Amino acid sequence: MNAMTSSAPASRRPAAEPAGPPPVRPRRGDGPGRVSRRRRARTGWLFASPALLIISAVTVFPVLFSVLLSFAEVRLEYGGFSIRSLTGDHYAAVLSSPEWRQALLFTFGFTVVTVLLELVLGTAAALVLERLGAARGWVLAVLLLPWALINVVAAQLWGYLFNGTYGGLTWLFEQLLGHQPDILGQPASAMGAMVVVDVWKTTPFVAIVVLAGLMLIPGDVYEAAEIDGAGTWTTFWKVTLPQLRPIMAIAVLFRILQAFGIFDLPFVLTQGGPGTATESLAILGYKTLFQNLAIGRGAAVATTTAVIVISCCLLFLRVFKAQADEGGRA
């Protein structure tokens, strides 16, 4: 009896599991959807690889090669050039050069003045265009004409107007002032003329970008401001302008990149003169590299310009992000 009772529990024990590694459980997120996304990502990289290779060949490699040349002692030889040694003397010579400091001062001042003027005038033009009805298309087409012109053509056109002998603006100033001014022959007036030409040509770009931002603002926001009794200026400063900040930041960022690398406008209009009053960093790099044949020093000018532009853009984006975060918390 005792044997029967003792064997009964033993027969109910579970059978021993076979020896071997434990079964692998699927991890969280490793379902069919994740596998499909990975496959699509690999397919996307495969199709994008030719474009990435072309971009690397025409953009990344020239930039890296230019940086290498800026640290190199380059000797011109028959049929090409050779790199003799690496040195940092080019940067020391460029940064201590009064021509580089003058070009940096002009480029920085030109960028700040033109971007601010174009932002203000472009925003005002966009506000006017938003309130136009059927005539908006025609006015917009006329506004786009200066921006559609090639920079060289626009500079040549304004060069005729500023000409000291037969220029239309020179004649107008002579009638108003009683004497014939040499607009492009004086440093201050030449810089002012360049600002006028750039603002005339590029303000339509800013206006179009800001107008696109105005079209995206929902009408409920203005209705709520009107119900709260906000006036025109209050609505602009408290409603319209905060909504336009992201799109205005994009416009300003593009304009900083374009204005800091300005070359064709001063090259055609003033040749960097009188003297070096309107010589930008791009013109200085061109003259150093192609006229003086100082390859290493010209590459150093281009590299320092790129570093300054990238630093300014990053600083601007950081300030804009801080303001946007502060506005979001408010």
C-alpha positions in Angstrom: 0.0 0.0 0.0 2.8 2.3 0.9 4.5 1.4 -2.4 1.4 2.3 -4.4 0.9 5.6 -2.7 4.6 6.6 -3.1 4.6 5.7 -6.8 1.5 7.7 -7.6 2.9 11.2 -7.1 6.0 10.1 -9.0 4.0 9.3 -12.1 2.4 12.7 -12.1 5.8 14.6 -12.3 6.4 16.4 -15.6 8.7 15.0 -18.1 12.2 16.5 -18.2 12.7 19.1 -20.9 15.2 18.2 -23.6 18.6 19.6 -23.2 19.6 22.5 -25.5 19.5 26.3 -25.8 16.4 28.1 -24.7 14.0 29.2 -27.4 14.7 32.6 -28.8 11.8 35.0 -28.2 11.2 37.8 -30.7 12.3 41.1 -29.3 9.9 44.0 -29.1 9.7 46.0 -32.3 11.2 43.2 -34.5 7.9 42.5 -36.2 7.2 42.5 -39.9 6.7 46.3 -39.9 10.2 46.9 -38.6 11.8 44.5 -41.1 9.9 46.2 -43.9 11.1 49.6 -42.8 14.7 48.3 -42.8 14.3 46.9 -46.2 12.9 50.2 -47.6 15.7 52.1 -45.9 18.3 49.8 -47.6 16.5 50.2 -50.9 16.4 54.0 -50.5 20.2 54.2 -49.8 20.8 52.0 -52.8 18.9 54.3 -55.2 20.4 57.4 -53.6 24.0 56.2 -53.8 24.6 57.4 -57.3 23.5 60.9 -56.4 25.5 60.8 -53.2 28.6 59.8 -55.2 28.1 62.6 -57.6 27.7 65.1 -54.8 30.8 63.9 -53.1 32.7 64.2 -56.4 31.6 67.7 -57.2 31.2 69.2 -53.7 32.9 67.2 -50.9 36.1 66.4 -52.7 36.8 70.0 -53.9 36.2 71.4 -50.4 38.6 68.9 -48.8 41.1 69.5 -51.6 40.8 73.3 -51.1 41.5 72.8 -47.3 44.5 70.7 -48.2 45.8 73.4 -50.5 45.4 76.0 -47.8 47.9 74.2 -45.7 50.3 73.3 -48.5 53.3 75.0 -50.1 52.2 74.8 -53.8 54.7 75.4 -56.6 53.6 76.1 -60.1 55.3 74.0 -62.7 55.1 73.5 -66.4 51.9 71.5 -67.0 50.5 71.8 -63.5 51.5 72.3 -59.9 53.1 70.3 -57.1 52.7 70.2 -53.4 56.1 70.5 -51.7 55.2 70.6 -48.0 52.5 71.4 -45.4 52.5 74.6 -43.5 50.3 77.0 -41.6 52.0 80.2 -42.8 49.2 80.9 -45.3 46.6 81.5 -42.6 49.0 83.7 -40.6 49.7 85.8 -43.7 46.0 86.0 -44.6 44.8 86.9 -41.1 47.5 89.6 -40.6 46.9 91.1 -44.1 45.2 94.5 -44.1 43.5 93.6 -47.4 41.8 90.7 -45.8 40.6 92.8 -42.8 39.3 95.4 -45.2 37.5 92.8 -47.3 36.1 91.2 -44.2 34.8 94.5 -42.9 33.1 95.4 -46.2 31.6 91.9 -46.6 30.3 91.8 -43.0 28.8 95.4 -43.2 27.3 94.7 -46.7 25.7 91.5 -45.4 24.2 93.1 -42.3 22.8 96.2 -44.0 21.4 94.4 -47.1 19.8 91.6 -45.1 18.1 93.9 -42.7 16.8 96.2 -45.4 15.6 93.3 -47.6 13.9 91.7 -44.6 12.0 94.9 -43.7 11.1 95.8 -47.3 10.3 92.2 -48.3 7.9 91.8 -45.3 6.2 95.1 -46.1 5.8 94.0 -49.8 4.4 90.6 -48.7 1.8 92.3 -46.4 0.7 94.5 -49.3 0.5 91.6 -51.7 -1.5 89.5 -49.3 -4.3 92.2 -49.3 -4.4 92.5 -53.1 -7.2 90.7 -54.9 -7.2 89.9 -58.6 -4.2 92.2 -59.3 -1.9 90.2 -57.1 -0.6 88.0 -60.0 0.3 91.0 -62.1 2.0 92.9 -59.3 3.9 89.7 -58.3 5.0 89.2 -61.9 6.4 92.8 -62.0 8.0 92.4 -58.6 9.8 89.2 -59.8 11.5 91.0 -62.7 14.5 92.3 -60.8 15.0 88.9 -59.1 14.8 87.1 -62.5 17.7 89.1 -63.9 21.1 87.6 -63.9 23.4 89.3 -61.4 25.9 90.3 -64.1 23.1 91.8 -66.2 21.7 93.7 -63.3 25.1 95.0 -62.3 25.8 96.1 -65.9 22.4 97.9 -66.1 23.0 99.8 -62.9 26.6 100.5 -64.0 25.1 102.5 -67.0 22.8 104.4 -64.6 25.7 105.3 -62.3 28.1 106.2 -65.1 29.8 109.5 -64.4 29.5 110.7 -68.0 26.1 109.6 -69.4 24.4 107.9 -66.5 20.8 108.7 -65.9 21.1 108.9 -62.1 24.2 111.0 -62.5 22.2 113.5 -64.6 19.4 113.4 -62.0 21.8 114.2 -59.1 23.3 116.9 -61.2 19.9 118.6 -61.6 19.1 118.2 -57.9 22.5 119.0 -56.4 24.0 121.4 -59.0 27.1 119.3 -59.7 27.9 116.0 -61.3 28.8 113.4 -58.7 31.1 110.5 -59.3 29.0 107.9 -57.6 31.2 104.9 -58.3 34.4 106.9 -57.8 34.0 107.6 -54.1 34.2 104.9 -51.4 31.1 105.8 -49.5 28.9 106.4 -52.5 30.2 103.2 -54.2 29.3 101.1 -51.2 25.9 102.8 -51.0 25.3 102.1 -54.7 26.1 98.4 -54.2 23.6 98.2 -51.3 20.9 99.9 -53.5 21.5 97.4 -56.3 21.5 94.3 -54.1 18.3 95.5 -52.2 16.6 96.2 -55.5 17.4 92.8 -56.9 16.9 90.5 -53.9 14.0 92.1 -52.0 11.5 90.2 -54.2 13.0 86.9 -53.0 12.3 87.8 -49.4 8.8 89.0 -50.3 7.9 85.8 -51.9 9.1 83.7 -49.0 7.3 85.8 -46.5 4.2 85.8 -48.6 4.2 82.0 -48.6 4.4 82.2 -44.8 1.5 84.6 -44.6 -0.6 82.3 -46.7 0.0 79.5 -44.2 -1.3 81.4 -41.1 -4.8 80.1 -40.3 -7.6 82.6 -40.3 -8.9 81.5 -36.9 -5.9 83.2 -35.3 -6.9 86.6 -36.7 -10.5 86.0 -35.8 -9.5 85.3 -32.2 -7.4 88.4 -32.1 -10.2 90.5 -33.5 -12.6 89.1 -30.9 -10.1 90.1 -28.2 -10.1 93.6 -29.5 -6.6 93.7 -30.9 -5.8 96.5 -33.3 -3.8 96.4 -36.5 -0.3 96.9 -34.9 -1.1 94.6 -32.0 -2.2 91.9 -34.3 1.0 92.3 -36.4 3.4 92.2 -33.5 1.6 89.6 -31.4 0.1 87.3 -34.0 1.6 87.7 -37.5 5.2 88.3 -36.6 5.5 85.2 -34.3 3.9 83.1 -36.9 6.3 84.3 -39.5 9.5 83.7 -37.5 10.3 80.3 -38.9 9.9 81.3 -42.5 11.7 84.6 -42.0 14.6 82.7 -40.4 14.9 80.6 -43.6 14.9 83.7 -45.8 17.5 85.4 -43.6 19.7 82.2 -43.6 19.6 82.1 -47.4 20.4 85.8 -47.7 23.4 85.5 -45.3 24.8 82.7 -47.4 24.3 84.7 -50.6 25.5 88.1 -49.4 28.6 86.8 -47.6 29.7 85.2 -50.8 29.0 88.2 -53.1 31.3 88.3 -56.1 29.6 89.1 -59.4 27.9 92.4 -58.3 31.1 94.2 -57.1 33.2 92.6 -59.7 31.1 94.0 -62.6 29.9 97.2 -60.9 33.1 98.5 -59.3 35.9 95.9 -59.8 36.3 96.1 -56.0 37.1 99.8 -56.2 37.7 102.6 -55.7 40.9 101.1 -54.4 39.7 98.2 -52.2 36.6 99.9 -50.8 34.1 97.4 -52.3 36.4 94.4 -52.4 34.6 91.4 -50.9 36.2 88.3 -49.5 35.3 86.4 -52.7 37.0 89.0 -54.9 40.0 88.9 -52.7 40.2 85.2 -53.0 39.8 85.4 -56.8 42.6 88.0 -57.1 44.9 86.1 -54.8 44.4 82.8 -56.5 44.0 83.6 -60.2 45.8 87.0 -60.6 48.6 86.6 -58.1 48.8 82.8 -58.6 49.2 82.3 -54.9 47.3 79.0 -54.7 47.9 78.2 -51.0 47.0 81.7 -49.8 44.0 81.9 -52.1 42.7 78.6 -50.7 43.3 80.0 -47.2 41.1 83.0 -48.0 38.3 80.7 -49.3 38.6 78.4 -46.2 38.5 81.3 -43.7 35.5 82.7 -45.5 33.6 79.4 -45.4 34.4 79.0 -41.7 33.1 82.5 -40.9 29.9 81.9 -42.9 29.2 78.6 -41.2 29.9 80.2 -37.8 27.5 83.1 -38.5 24.8 80.7 -39.7 25.1 78.4 -36.7 25.0 81.4 -34.3 21.9 82.8 -36.0 20.2 79.4 -35.8 21.1 79.1 -32.1 19.7 82.6 -31.3 16.6 81.8 -33.3 16.0 78.5 -31.6 16.4 80.2 -28.2 13.9 82.8 -29.1 11.5 80.2 -30.4 11.8 78.1 -27.3 11.2 81.2 -25.1 8.1 82.1 -27.2 6.8 78.5 -26.9 7.2 78.6 -23.1 5.4 82.0 -23.0 
